[in-house]
Structure formats: structure tokens, C-alpha cells
Amino acid sequence: MMRYFFKRLFSLGLSLIVASVVIFVVVEVAPGDPATFMLGINAQPDTVAALRTELGLDQSKLARYLSWAGGMLTGDFGMSYTYRTPVAQMIADRLWVSLPLAIYALTLSTLIAFPAGIFAAARRGGSGDLAVTGATQLGVAIPNFWFAMMLVLIFAINLSWFSAGGFPGWDVGFWAGLKALTLPAIALALPQAAILTRVMRSSLLDILNEDFIRTARAKGLSARQALWRHGVRNALIPVLTIIGLQFAFLLAGAIIIEQVFFLPGLGRLIFQAITQRDLIVVESVVMLLVFAVIMVNFLVDLAYAAIDPRLRART
């Protein structure tokens, strides 16, 4: 297991290095100069040059990359060009919204998908299976921002159970913050739950057709016992992959939902930074999200090895 762990850890470090280079190059080649954008097209050249020097934009790209990458290793993401505040502080403030939202949505998605997928697989071809399959098709087809607007219309405007948007902050109280994130989390969770349900059902049906399930039934286990003792655990490997990808998507891809509910999360931060040509913020937030994706995949790989010892034997 330790050999497998260090092998995956080396792959994680290499992936982060490559990702940082790609992110920096892609952002730097994008058209537009931050200093010119901040001062306007009518600014004097010497004023623009002075601002570029102040922001460090007059340095070589290699020097700027090394400064940015080296700073990230110590938690220093640099200073925002637009707001002149530490990028790390800006990310930390918004991470306390995006991270709980992603965890909340993933929890709801998992709580919905696992029972629904197992229920559908246990009743393959029956009315229950058809009902779950039909519901998942709707969940996959309908975009989450439409769910978000319907939730606002029903539960915020008509019923007045929740606020239509905004986030009061965790200092107001845990339940107040959780209530503000409930509708956005549901809007994010429902489409992801539909995908996860289909994967769980498909994976479990494949496992139930394996020889070891028939052997377990021949030894006297009931269909329910064989399902829970042998089927569910062996069906978890592809499901864990989807859960890992979903968490990364929920953390990085909630920009539209954050716009609908006016949430001050990472999605809105990176959207505003792109429009303002705040390159250091864009690079740092994207790198953080890439790190989250790679780290989640790393943890999923370790979970694979814990569930299936055959993976450890191959290393």
C-alpha cells in the first residue's frame, strides 16, 4: 500500500507542476494588458509603464512564473491588481462559501443517488426501475440553472421559506448560513444525483451478473443479502470516480448558480477577475481548483486501493 501511495503522490506532484505551467502560459497569452485596462485607453504611456512596474508586469515571464509558483508553495498568491489586497485572503473569504456549498451539494447528491440506484438495480425491468430511470433522464436533460430559477420561484417567492439570494455569513450562525446555501445546493445536487444514480445502477447490474454473485446465491444467500454483502461494495469503484469528478465540478463549476443566487464564492470571484483582467487572481484561483481536482483524484485512487486489493498488487 505504501508503494502505491508514493507512486500516486509522485504523479500528483508532477501533475501540479505541469498544470501550473499550462495555466500561466494560457493566461499570459490572452489579449489585453491589465495596466491599460485599469487606467483606460486614454492613459499616458509613462503612466501605464509606471503602473506596470508597480504591478511587476515589466519583469520577464519566467521571473513572474517563478515568483508566482514559489509564492504559492508558502501560501503567498500575490496581490490583486484591481483591489490591491492579498489574493490568498480573497480566496479564503470566498472559499468559505464555495467549499461548504460543494460539500452540501455532494452530500445531497450521494444521499439521493445511492438509494435510488440500488433500488432501481434490485428491481430491474420493473415499474420502480422505470420510474427511477425516467427521473434520471429528466435530471440529466434539464440544466441546473433552470432548477435554480424554479426553486427560487417556488420556495423563495411563492412560499417565502428561503431567501432568493445572498449569503449572510457564517458569523451570523451556522443554521442561517446553511439555510442560505440550501436552494443552491439542491439546484447543484439534482442533476449530479441523476448522473450518479445511473452510474450506480449500471455498475450494480454488471456486478449482479458476475459468477461470484451466483456462487453466493448457491451457498444460500438471499438476493438481498448477496446484493448488500457482495454487490454494493464491488460496484463502488466506478461510483467513486464519478463522486470525485462531481466534487471537483461542484467546487469549480458553480459559477452560474452563484450568479443566480448572488453568492460571493470562487465562481463569482474568477468571473469578476476575468472581466477586470486581474491575471494574478485568475491564475491563482484556477490553480487552486486544479489542485482540488488532482487531490480529489488522488484520494479516489487511494479509496480504490482500499476497496480492491488487486490494485495494490499491480504496483
C-alpha positions as a Markdown table, in Angstrom:
| # | Residue | x | y | z |
|---|---|---|---|---|
| 1 | Met | 0.0 | 0.0 | 0.0 |
| 2 | Met | 2.9 | 2.4 | 0.8 |
| 3 | Arg | 4.5 | 1.8 | -2.6 |
| 4 | Tyr | 1.1 | 2.5 | -4.3 |
| 5 | Phe | 0.7 | 5.7 | -2.1 |
| 6 | Phe | 4.1 | 7.2 | -3.0 |
| 7 | Lys | 3.7 | 6.3 | -6.7 |
| 8 | Arg | 0.4 | 8.2 | -6.8 |
| 9 | Leu | 1.9 | 11.1 | -4.7 |
| 10 | Phe | 4.7 | 11.5 | -7.3 |
| 11 | Ser | 2.1 | 11.6 | -10.0 |
| 12 | Leu | 0.2 | 14.2 | -8.1 |
| 13 | Gly | 3.3 | 16.5 | -7.8 |
| 14 | Leu | 4.2 | 16.1 | -11.4 |
| 15 | Ser | 0.6 | 16.9 | -12.5 |
| 16 | Leu | 0.6 | 20.1 | -10.4 |
| 17 | Ile | 3.9 | 21.3 | -11.9 |
| 18 | Val | 2.6 | 20.7 | -15.5 |
| 19 | Ala | -0.7 | 22.4 | -14.6 |
| 20 | Ser | 0.9 | 25.5 | -13.2 |
| 21 | Val | 3.0 | 26.0 | -16.4 |
| 22 | Val | -0.1 | 25.5 | -18.6 |
| 23 | Ile | -2.2 | 27.8 | -16.5 |
| 24 | Phe | 0.4 | 30.6 | -16.5 |
| 25 | Val | 1.1 | 30.3 | -20.2 |
| 26 | Val | -2.6 | 30.3 | -21.2 |
| 27 | Val | -3.5 | 33.3 | -19.0 |
| 28 | Glu | -0.4 | 35.3 | -20.1 |
| 29 | Val | -1.1 | 34.9 | -23.8 |
| 30 | Ala | -4.6 | 36.1 | -23.5 |
| 31 | Pro | -5.0 | 39.5 | -25.2 |
| 32 | Gly | -5.2 | 42.7 | -23.1 |
| 33 | Asp | -2.9 | 44.5 | -20.7 |
| 34 | Pro | -4.0 | 44.8 | -17.1 |
| 35 | Ala | -2.4 | 48.2 | -16.6 |
| 36 | Thr | -4.0 | 49.6 | -19.7 |
| 37 | Phe | -7.4 | 48.1 | -18.7 |
| 38 | Met | -7.1 | 49.7 | -15.2 |
| 39 | Leu | -6.1 | 53.2 | -16.5 |
| 40 | Gly | -8.2 | 53.3 | -19.6 |
| 41 | Ile | -7.3 | 53.6 | -23.3 |
| 42 | Asn | -6.6 | 57.4 | -22.9 |
| 43 | Ala | -3.9 | 56.9 | -20.2 |
| 44 | Gln | -0.4 | 58.3 | -20.9 |
| 45 | Pro | 2.3 | 55.8 | -21.9 |
| 46 | Asp | 4.5 | 56.8 | -18.9 |
| 47 | Thr | 1.6 | 56.3 | -16.5 |
| 48 | Val | 0.9 | 52.9 | -17.9 |
| 49 | Ala | 4.6 | 52.0 | -17.7 |
| 50 | Ala | 4.8 | 53.2 | -14.1 |
| 51 | Leu | 1.8 | 51.0 | -13.2 |
| 52 | Arg | 3.3 | 48.0 | -15.0 |
| 53 | Thr | 6.4 | 48.4 | -12.9 |
| 54 | Glu | 4.4 | 48.7 | -9.7 |
| 55 | Leu | 2.5 | 45.5 | -10.6 |
| 56 | Gly | 5.6 | 43.7 | -11.6 |
| 57 | Leu | 4.4 | 43.3 | -15.2 |
| 58 | Asp | 7.6 | 44.6 | -16.6 |
| 59 | Gln | 9.5 | 41.5 | -15.4 |
| 60 | Ser | 10.2 | 38.6 | -17.7 |
| 61 | Lys | 7.5 | 35.9 | -17.9 |
| 62 | Leu | 9.9 | 33.3 | -16.5 |
| 63 | Ala | 10.7 | 35.6 | -13.5 |
| 64 | Arg | 7.0 | 36.2 | -12.9 |
| 65 | Tyr | 6.2 | 32.5 | -13.2 |
| 66 | Leu | 8.9 | 31.5 | -10.7 |
| 67 | Ser | 7.8 | 34.3 | -8.3 |
| 68 | Trp | 4.1 | 33.2 | -8.6 |
| 69 | Ala | 4.8 | 29.4 | -8.3 |
| 70 | Gly | 7.3 | 29.9 | -5.5 |
| 71 | Gly | 4.9 | 32.1 | -3.6 |
| 72 | Met | 2.1 | 29.5 | -3.8 |
| 73 | Leu | 4.3 | 27.0 | -2.0 |
| 74 | Thr | 4.4 | 29.3 | 1.0 |
| 75 | Gly | 0.7 | 30.3 | 0.7 |
| 76 | Asp | 1.5 | 33.7 | -0.9 |
| 77 | Phe | -0.6 | 34.1 | -4.0 |
| 78 | Gly | 0.5 | 37.7 | -4.6 |
| 79 | Met | -1.5 | 40.9 | -4.7 |
| 80 | Ser | -4.7 | 41.6 | -6.7 |
| 81 | Tyr | -4.1 | 44.1 | -9.5 |
| 82 | Thr | -7.5 | 45.6 | -9.1 |
| 83 | Tyr | -8.2 | 45.5 | -5.3 |
| 84 | Arg | -4.6 | 45.7 | -4.1 |
| 85 | Thr | -5.3 | 43.1 | -1.4 |
| 86 | Pro | -3.7 | 39.7 | -0.9 |
| 87 | Val | -5.1 | 37.1 | -3.3 |
| 88 | Ala | -4.9 | 34.4 | -0.6 |
| 89 | Gln | -7.2 | 36.4 | 1.6 |
| 90 | Met | -9.7 | 37.0 | -1.2 |
| 91 | Ile | -9.7 | 33.2 | -2.0 |
| 92 | Ala | -10.0 | 32.3 | 1.7 |
| 93 | Asp | -13.0 | 34.6 | 2.1 |
| 94 | Arg | -14.8 | 33.1 | -0.8 |
| 95 | Leu | -13.7 | 29.5 | -0.2 |
| 96 | Trp | -15.9 | 29.6 | 3.0 |
| 97 | Val | -18.9 | 29.8 | 0.7 |
| 98 | Ser | -17.9 | 27.6 | -2.3 |
| 99 | Leu | -16.4 | 24.7 | -0.3 |
| 100 | Pro | -19.4 | 24.3 | 2.1 |
| 101 | Leu | -21.7 | 24.6 | -1.0 |
| 102 | Ala | -19.8 | 21.9 | -2.8 |
| 103 | Ile | -19.8 | 19.6 | 0.2 |
| 104 | Tyr | -23.5 | 20.2 | 0.9 |
| 105 | Ala | -24.5 | 19.6 | -2.8 |
| 106 | Leu | -22.3 | 16.4 | -3.0 |
| 107 | Thr | -23.8 | 15.1 | 0.2 |
| 108 | Leu | -27.4 | 15.6 | -1.1 |
| 109 | Ser | -26.4 | 14.1 | -4.4 |
| 110 | Thr | -25.0 | 11.0 | -2.7 |
| 111 | Leu | -27.9 | 10.6 | -0.3 |
| 112 | Ile | -30.3 | 10.7 | -3.3 |
| 113 | Ala | -28.3 | 8.6 | -5.7 |
| 114 | Phe | -27.2 | 5.6 | -3.6 |
| 115 | Pro | -30.7 | 4.5 | -2.5 |
| 116 | Ala | -32.2 | 5.3 | -5.9 |
| 117 | Gly | -29.5 | 3.4 | -7.8 |
| 118 | Ile | -29.7 | 0.4 | -5.6 |
| 119 | Phe | -33.5 | 0.4 | -5.6 |
| 120 | Ala | -33.5 | 0.5 | -9.4 |
| 121 | Ala | -30.9 | -2.2 | -9.8 |
| 122 | Ala | -32.7 | -4.5 | -7.4 |
| 123 | Arg | -35.9 | -4.1 | -9.4 |
| 124 | Arg | -34.5 | -4.3 | -12.9 |
| 125 | Gly | -37.2 | -4.0 | -15.5 |
| 126 | Gly | -39.9 | -3.3 | -13.0 |
| 127 | Ser | -42.1 | -0.2 | -12.5 |
| 128 | Gly | -39.7 | 1.1 | -9.8 |
| 129 | Asp | -36.7 | 0.8 | -12.2 |
| 130 | Leu | -38.6 | 2.5 | -15.0 |
| 131 | Ala | -39.7 | 5.4 | -12.6 |
| 132 | Val | -36.1 | 5.9 | -11.4 |
| 133 | Thr | -34.7 | 5.8 | -14.9 |
| 134 | Gly | -37.2 | 8.3 | -16.2 |
| 135 | Ala | -36.5 | 10.6 | -13.4 |
| 136 | Thr | -32.7 | 10.5 | -14.0 |
| 137 | Gln | -33.3 | 11.2 | -17.7 |
| 138 | Leu | -35.1 | 14.4 | -16.7 |
| 139 | Gly | -32.4 | 15.3 | -14.2 |
| 140 | Val | -29.6 | 14.9 | -16.8 |
| 141 | Ala | -31.5 | 16.8 | -19.5 |
| 142 | Ile | -32.6 | 19.8 | -17.5 |
| 143 | Pro | -29.8 | 22.3 | -16.7 |
| 144 | Asn | -29.1 | 23.2 | -13.1 |
| 145 | Phe | -29.7 | 26.9 | -13.6 |
| 146 | Trp | -33.3 | 26.1 | -14.6 |
| 147 | Phe | -33.7 | 24.1 | -11.4 |
| 148 | Ala | -32.3 | 27.1 | -9.6 |
| 149 | Met | -34.8 | 29.6 | -11.0 |
| 150 | Met | -37.7 | 27.2 | -10.3 |
| 151 | Leu | -36.5 | 26.7 | -6.7 |
| 152 | Val | -36.4 | 30.5 | -6.3 |
| 153 | Leu | -39.8 | 30.9 | -7.8 |
| 154 | Ile | -41.4 | 28.2 | -5.7 |
| 155 | Phe | -39.6 | 28.3 | -2.3 |
| 156 | Ala | -38.4 | 31.9 | -2.2 |
| 157 | Ile | -41.1 | 33.9 | -3.9 |
| 158 | Asn | -44.3 | 31.9 | -3.6 |
| 159 | Leu | -43.7 | 30.1 | -0.3 |
| 160 | Ser | -41.2 | 32.5 | 1.3 |
| 161 | Trp | -39.4 | 29.7 | 3.0 |
| 162 | Phe | -35.9 | 30.7 | 1.9 |
| 163 | Ser | -34.3 | 33.9 | 0.7 |
| 164 | Ala | -34.0 | 34.5 | -3.0 |
| 165 | Gly | -30.2 | 35.0 | -2.8 |
| 166 | Gly | -27.3 | 36.4 | -0.9 |
| 167 | Phe | -25.2 | 34.9 | 1.9 |
| 168 | Pro | -25.4 | 36.4 | 5.4 |
| 169 | Gly | -22.0 | 34.9 | 6.5 |
| 170 | Trp | -21.2 | 32.1 | 9.0 |
| 171 | Asp | -20.7 | 34.6 | 11.8 |
| 172 | Val | -24.5 | 35.2 | 11.8 |
| 173 | Gly | -25.0 | 31.5 | 12.7 |
| 174 | Phe | -24.4 | 28.0 | 11.2 |
| 175 | Trp | -28.1 | 27.4 | 10.5 |
| 176 | Ala | -28.5 | 30.8 | 8.9 |
| 177 | Gly | -25.6 | 30.1 | 6.6 |
| 178 | Leu | -26.8 | 26.5 | 5.8 |
| 179 | Lys | -30.3 | 27.8 | 5.1 |
| 180 | Ala | -28.9 | 30.3 | 2.6 |
| 181 | Leu | -27.0 | 27.5 | 0.8 |
| 182 | Thr | -29.9 | 25.1 | 0.7 |
| 183 | Leu | -31.5 | 26.1 | -2.5 |
| 184 | Pro | -28.2 | 26.5 | -4.4 |
| 185 | Ala | -27.1 | 23.1 | -3.1 |
| 186 | Ile | -30.3 | 21.5 | -4.2 |
| 187 | Ala | -30.0 | 23.1 | -7.7 |
| 188 | Leu | -26.5 | 21.7 | -8.0 |
| 189 | Ala | -27.2 | 18.3 | -6.5 |
| 190 | Leu | -30.2 | 17.2 | -8.5 |
| 191 | Pro | -28.5 | 16.9 | -11.9 |
| 192 | Gln | -25.5 | 15.3 | -10.3 |
| 193 | Ala | -27.7 | 12.9 | -8.4 |
| 194 | Ala | -29.3 | 11.8 | -11.7 |
| 195 | Ile | -25.9 | 11.0 | -13.2 |
| 196 | Leu | -24.7 | 9.2 | -10.1 |
| 197 | Thr | -27.9 | 7.2 | -9.9 |
| 198 | Arg | -27.4 | 5.9 | -13.4 |
| 199 | Val | -23.8 | 5.0 | -12.8 |
| 200 | Met | -24.7 | 3.2 | -9.5 |
| 201 | Arg | -27.5 | 1.3 | -11.2 |
| 202 | Ser | -25.4 | 0.3 | -14.2 |
| 203 | Ser | -22.4 | -0.7 | -12.1 |
| 204 | Leu | -24.5 | -2.7 | -9.7 |
| 205 | Leu | -26.3 | -4.5 | -12.6 |
| 206 | Asp | -22.9 | -5.6 | -14.0 |
| 207 | Ile | -21.8 | -6.9 | -10.6 |
| 208 | Leu | -25.0 | -8.8 | -10.1 |
| 209 | Asn | -24.3 | -10.8 | -13.3 |
| 210 | Glu | -20.9 | -11.9 | -12.1 |
| 211 | Asp | -20.1 | -15.5 | -11.2 |
| 212 | Phe | -19.3 | -14.8 | -7.5 |
| 213 | Ile | -22.8 | -13.4 | -7.0 |
| 214 | Arg | -24.3 | -16.6 | -8.4 |
| 215 | Thr | -22.0 | -18.6 | -6.2 |
| 216 | Ala | -23.1 | -16.6 | -3.1 |
| 217 | Arg | -26.7 | -17.3 | -4.1 |
| 218 | Ala | -26.0 | -21.0 | -4.5 |
| 219 | Lys | -24.5 | -21.1 | -1.0 |
| 220 | Gly | -27.8 | -20.0 | 0.5 |
| 221 | Leu | -27.7 | -16.2 | 0.5 |
| 222 | Ser | -30.9 | -14.4 | -0.4 |
| 223 | Ala | -31.0 | -11.9 | -3.3 |
| 224 | Arg | -31.0 | -9.0 | -0.7 |
| 225 | Gln | -28.0 | -10.5 | 1.2 |
| 226 | Ala | -26.0 | -11.1 | -1.9 |
| 227 | Leu | -26.8 | -7.5 | -3.1 |
| 228 | Trp | -25.7 | -5.8 | 0.1 |
| 229 | Arg | -22.8 | -8.1 | 1.2 |
| 230 | His | -21.1 | -8.6 | -2.2 |
| 231 | Gly | -22.8 | -6.4 | -4.8 |
| 232 | Val | -22.7 | -2.9 | -3.4 |
| 233 | Arg | -19.1 | -2.8 | -2.3 |
| 234 | Asn | -17.8 | -4.2 | -5.7 |
| 235 | Ala | -19.9 | -1.6 | -7.6 |
| 236 | Leu | -18.4 | 1.3 | -5.7 |
| 237 | Ile | -15.2 | 1.7 | -7.8 |
| 238 | Pro | -16.8 | 3.5 | -10.9 |
| 239 | Val | -19.2 | 5.3 | -8.5 |
| 240 | Leu | -16.2 | 6.7 | -6.5 |
| 241 | Thr | -14.7 | 8.0 | -9.8 |
| 242 | Ile | -17.9 | 9.9 | -10.6 |
| 243 | Ile | -18.1 | 11.3 | -7.0 |
| 244 | Gly | -14.6 | 12.6 | -7.2 |
| 245 | Leu | -15.3 | 14.3 | -10.6 |
| 246 | Gln | -18.6 | 15.7 | -9.3 |
| 247 | Phe | -16.9 | 17.3 | -6.2 |
| 248 | Ala | -14.4 | 19.0 | -8.5 |
| 249 | Phe | -17.2 | 20.2 | -10.8 |
| 250 | Leu | -19.3 | 21.4 | -7.9 |
| 251 | Leu | -16.3 | 23.4 | -6.5 |
| 252 | Ala | -15.2 | 24.8 | -9.8 |
| 253 | Gly | -18.3 | 24.8 | -12.0 |
| 254 | Ala | -20.9 | 26.6 | -9.8 |
| 255 | Ile | -20.4 | 30.0 | -11.5 |
| 256 | Ile | -23.9 | 30.2 | -12.9 |
| 257 | Ile | -25.5 | 29.0 | -9.7 |
| 258 | Glu | -23.5 | 31.6 | -7.7 |
| 259 | Gln | -24.7 | 34.3 | -10.2 |
| 260 | Val | -28.3 | 33.2 | -9.8 |
| 261 | Phe | -28.2 | 33.3 | -6.0 |
| 262 | Phe | -25.7 | 36.2 | -5.7 |
| 263 | Leu | -23.3 | 34.0 | -3.7 |
| 264 | Pro | -19.8 | 35.5 | -3.0 |
| 265 | Gly | -18.0 | 32.3 | -3.9 |
| 266 | Leu | -15.0 | 31.4 | -6.1 |
| 267 | Gly | -17.1 | 31.2 | -9.2 |
| 268 | Arg | -18.1 | 34.9 | -9.0 |
| 269 | Leu | -14.5 | 35.8 | -8.0 |
| 270 | Ile | -13.0 | 34.3 | -11.1 |
| 271 | Phe | -15.7 | 35.7 | -13.3 |
| 272 | Gln | -15.1 | 39.2 | -12.0 |
| 273 | Ala | -11.3 | 38.7 | -12.2 |
| 274 | Ile | -11.5 | 37.7 | -15.9 |
| 275 | Thr | -13.6 | 40.7 | -16.8 |
| 276 | Gln | -11.2 | 43.0 | -14.9 |
| 277 | Arg | -8.1 | 41.4 | -16.4 |
| 278 | Asp | -6.8 | 40.7 | -12.9 |
| 279 | Leu | -4.4 | 38.0 | -14.1 |
| 280 | Ile | -2.9 | 37.1 | -10.8 |
| 281 | Val | -6.3 | 36.3 | -9.3 |
| 282 | Val | -7.3 | 34.2 | -12.4 |
| 283 | Glu | -4.1 | 32.2 | -12.3 |
| 284 | Ser | -4.3 | 31.6 | -8.5 |
| 285 | Val | -8.0 | 30.6 | -8.4 |
| 286 | Val | -7.7 | 28.3 | -11.4 |
| 287 | Met | -4.5 | 26.7 | -9.9 |
| 288 | Leu | -6.4 | 26.2 | -6.6 |
| 289 | Leu | -9.3 | 24.5 | -8.5 |
| 290 | Val | -6.8 | 22.3 | -10.4 |
| 291 | Phe | -5.2 | 21.3 | -7.2 |
| 292 | Ala | -8.6 | 20.4 | -5.8 |
| 293 | Val | -9.3 | 18.2 | -8.8 |
| 294 | Ile | -6.0 | 16.5 | -8.7 |
| 295 | Met | -6.2 | 16.0 | -4.9 |
| 296 | Val | -9.7 | 14.5 | -5.2 |
| 297 | Asn | -8.5 | 12.1 | -7.9 |
| 298 | Phe | -5.5 | 11.2 | -5.6 |
| 299 | Leu | -7.9 | 10.4 | -2.7 |
| 300 | Val | -10.2 | 8.4 | -5.1 |
| 301 | Asp | -7.2 | 6.3 | -6.2 |
| 302 | Leu | -6.4 | 5.6 | -2.5 |
| 303 | Ala | -10.0 | 4.6 | -2.0 |
| 304 | Tyr | -9.8 | 2.3 | -5.0 |
| 305 | Ala | -6.8 | 0.5 | -3.4 |
| 306 | Ala | -8.6 | 0.2 | 0.0 |
| 307 | Ile | -11.7 | -1.3 | -1.7 |
| 308 | Asp | -10.0 | -3.5 | -4.2 |
| 309 | Pro | -6.7 | -5.1 | -3.0 |
| 310 | Arg | -5.9 | -6.2 | -6.6 |
| 311 | Leu | -5.0 | -2.6 | -7.5 |
| 312 | Arg | -2.3 | -2.6 | -4.8 |
| 313 | Ala | -0.9 | -5.9 | -6.1 |
| 314 | Arg | -0.4 | -4.5 | -9.6 |
| 315 | Thr | 2.0 | -1.8 | -8.4 |
